Amino acid sequence: MIKMIAFLEQNKYLVELLKEGNLCLVGMDTDQERAILRAYEEAVILENRYWR
């Protein structure tokens, strides 16, 4: 799964195809595909890089 995420990071247009349902990730079940999509949909905003 880590290799798949790294590949999607290099080819971000594939994430859009996955969101539209025009792409299927071979070897991944629907729960894994949903988890990947959720990770791309959720924006993580850090106000400070260091913990206090």
C-alpha positions in Angstrom: 0.0 0.0 0.0 2.9 2.4 0.7 4.2 1.9 -2.8 0.8 2.6 -4.2 0.5 5.9 -2.2 4.0 6.9 -3.4 3.0 6.2 -7.0 -0.1 8.3 -6.6 1.9 11.1 -5.1 4.1 11.1 -8.3 1.0 10.9 -10.5 -1.6 13.1 -8.9 -3.9 13.1 -11.9 -4.6 9.4 -11.1 -6.2 10.5 -7.8 -8.8 12.5 -9.7 -9.5 9.5 -11.9 -10.0 7.4 -8.8 -12.3 10.0 -7.3 -14.4 10.0 -10.4 -14.6 6.2 -10.5 -12.7 5.9 -13.7 -9.7 4.1 -12.1 -9.5 0.9 -10.2 -6.5 0.0 -8.1 -5.6 -3.6 -8.8 -4.9 -5.5 -5.6 -6.7 -3.1 -3.4 -10.1 -3.6 -1.9 -12.8 -0.9 -1.7 -12.0 -0.1 1.9 -8.4 0.5 1.1 -9.4 2.7 -1.9 -11.7 4.7 0.3 -9.0 5.2 2.9 -6.6 6.5 0.3 -9.3 8.9 -1.1 -10.1 10.1 2.4 -6.4 10.9 3.0 -6.4 13.0 -0.1 -9.6 14.8 0.7 -8.7 15.7 4.3 -6.6 18.8 4.5 -4.2 18.9 7.3 -3.2 22.4 8.4 -0.4 22.8 10.8 -0.2 26.2 12.6 3.1 25.4 14.1 5.7 22.8 13.1 6.9 22.2 16.6 5.0 20.8 19.6 5.0 22.8 22.7 
